[in-house]
Amino acid sequence: MAKKSNRPMWFKLFLNLKALVDSVPDETVGKAIKAIFTYFDSKEIVEMDPLVFAIFSSLKPYVDESFSDFELTRARNRENIKSRW
């Protein structure tokens, strides 16, 4: 049986962000995606130019939400286990 992760393995990326992503150069989007993955991995916010930061800031709430949802699920599972035993 595979060991469960102690962190979320996903975050949401909504279609309503497409207009924002389409409005900036691919290189800028790539830098923002790399920055958001760094944040998702280590919660570190790397230095970036303002346009990259605008895209990063649009994605960051969804990363934060995935961590929050993950912690809520873990807490609920702990309570369920306690009530069972």
N, C-alpha and C positions, 0 to 999 in steps of 0.2 A: 504494500500500500504506500502510495506517495505521501511524503510529509507535506502538511499544509503550510502555506506561507504565512508569515507574521506581518504581512502588509498587503494592500490591495494589488491586484495584477492588471488593473484596467482603469481608465477614466473615460468620461463621455466626451465626444466631439460632435457637436450638433450641426446640422445642415444650415442653420441660420447664420453660422459663421462663414459660410462660403463666400458671400459678397465681400467681407473684410479680407479674407485670404486671397480672393481673386483680384483685389484692388492694389495689391503690393507685389513687387518683384519676387520671383521664385526664390532667389537667394535670401531675401529677407524672411520669407516664410520658413525656409530651411533653418535659418539661425534661430527663429522663434521656436520651432519644433524641437530643435536640439536643446534649447534653454528649458523648455517645459519638461523634456525627459530628464534633464539634470535635476530640475526641481522635484519631479516625481520620484527620482531615485534617492536624492539626499536632502531634499528641502532647501537646497542651496540656490540662491538667486544670483546668477552670474551677471557680470556687467554687460550691458547691451545698449545699443543706440535707441533713441526714442521710438522709431517706427517698429523695431523689433519688440521693444517693450510693450507697445500698444497691442500687438498680436499676443504676446506672452500674457499680458494682463487679461485678455479676453478668454484665455484658456485656463488660467490659474484657478479660478473658482471651481471648475469641474474636477481638477486634481484634488483640491481641498475637500470637495464634497465626497470624492471616492474614499479618502482617508477617514472622513467622519462616518460615512456609511459603514465602512469596514469595522471601525471601533464599536459602533452601535450593534452590529451583528455579533461581534465577539462577546460583548457584554450580555446580550440576550442569550447567546448560546451558553455562557457560563451560568446564568441564572437557571436556564432549562436543565442543565446537568445537575446543579445543586438540588433542584426540586425533585429530580428523579431519584437521587441517592439520598 
